[in-house]
């Protein structure tokens, strides 16, 4: 290769590198200038914005200071006005205090004057009292006693007259409203008369059947009595046997079983036990259906199955000839009408009336009254406290806590006391009438007493010289209370005390 060419090449490379280096430095210097220019612009913009922010802050501060000065001025003006009002009130109070002092001074002067006059009046009263004692020849105590005696007598007469007027007016209005309410309730709850008493007599097709019932050596009748839990009485009554038992349900089971045995003709111990067991199952179904039907008829849903079962047992229980289940339903319907008219709780009244005699369905060996037993049984099976109280208090064995409890008692009395509801033997009727008259005659000052209206009313004639008008009112209340505590009776009994003074004179 030519050396000149090599040298020329080297020189060219060196010149190219120098030129490239110079160009690169130029570009770098140019880029640095651009960035410095941009940085300068950014600094200028920042200084401008900071200047604007400072000016804005200064203006805002000036405005706040001006507003604070304005508010401070307003507050100072208000304080000035308030101080003026306080000063004015203080001046008024000072003037009032001066007036009050003047009034107190005047009152003290009047009080002293009144004290002097009171002393004068007291002195005059003492003088007059002394003169009156001299004239009447009586001391002040004696005159006071005489005056009090006359005032008391006049007050007693006026009080007796006012008491009679108030009682007569209240009784008239109460009886009128009660008659209307009860009449409406009875009219809306139309019931039939008393049902037949559950019979314990089983008719026989012939007297020969008695021997088959007794069986050889009495084995059939013993097996029947043991299985049914009743006493079978075979006497001289033609074509009939009598079943005796305190439990009305067992008596009904025995009656149905005896009738089926007579119709079937197969009377022996094994068949007797089978028939009685089957009849017991049938009666349980009847009891359950009767309880459910009674709750449906009375409109009392949601009762516990055990309560419905116990309620159904009342189908075979009677009181004075009145079927107790029908009486319970009728009482619930009456209570519903009464509660609706009086604005009471209809549901509580209906439920309490339906269940009020629940205790009568229980075994007679259980201790306690039917009201207590029924209330305890209902409470154990989820019945509400108001209904439980209505059950327990319908014979006043507990205090009646609600108006619904009073309605239940009234519905029970209406259902039992309406015409045809119950039958009563002549002996029991006469005994009750005599007991009423004996209670009335046991009180001092009673001349005669008479039981009227089938024992629904007792009229008492008193001696006017021993019983005054006020004592006659007390006597009526006392006799009513004694009757309530000592006697058992359906409905209510009216007690009438009559005091009559007759004065006779003759013109000659």
Secondary structure as GFF3:
##gff-version 3
##sequence-region A 1 508
A	DSSP	alpha_helix	3	136	.	.	.	ID=ss1
A	DSSP	alpha_helix	140	188	.	.	.	ID=ss2
A	DSSP	beta_strand	201	203	.	.	.	ID=ss3
A	DSSP	alpha_helix	208	214	.	.	.	ID=ss4
A	DSSP	three_ten_helix	216	218	.	.	.	ID=ss5
A	DSSP	alpha_helix	219	228	.	.	.	ID=ss6
A	DSSP	beta_strand	231	233	.	.	.	ID=ss7
A	DSSP	beta_strand	240	244	.	.	.	ID=ss8
A	DSSP	alpha_helix	248	264	.	.	.	ID=ss9
A	DSSP	alpha_helix	269	298	.	.	.	ID=ss10
A	DSSP	alpha_helix	305	312	.	.	.	ID=ss11
A	DSSP	three_ten_helix	313	316	.	.	.	ID=ss12
A	DSSP	beta_strand	318	319	.	.	.	ID=ss13
A	DSSP	beta_strand	322	323	.	.	.	ID=ss14
A	DSSP	alpha_helix	324	342	.	.	.	ID=ss15
A	DSSP	alpha_helix	346	355	.	.	.	ID=ss16
A	DSSP	three_ten_helix	358	361	.	.	.	ID=ss17
A	DSSP	alpha_helix	370	380	.	.	.	ID=ss18
A	DSSP	alpha_helix	385	392	.	.	.	ID=ss19
A	DSSP	alpha_helix	403	417	.	.	.	ID=ss20
A	DSSP	alpha_helix	426	441	.	.	.	ID=ss21
A	DSSP	beta_strand	446	452	.	.	.	ID=ss22
A	DSSP	three_ten_helix	453	455	.	.	.	ID=ss23
A	DSSP	beta_strand	457	462	.	.	.	ID=ss24
A	DSSP	alpha_helix	469	486	.	.	.	ID=ss25
A	DSSP	beta_strand	494	499	.	.	.	ID=ss26
###
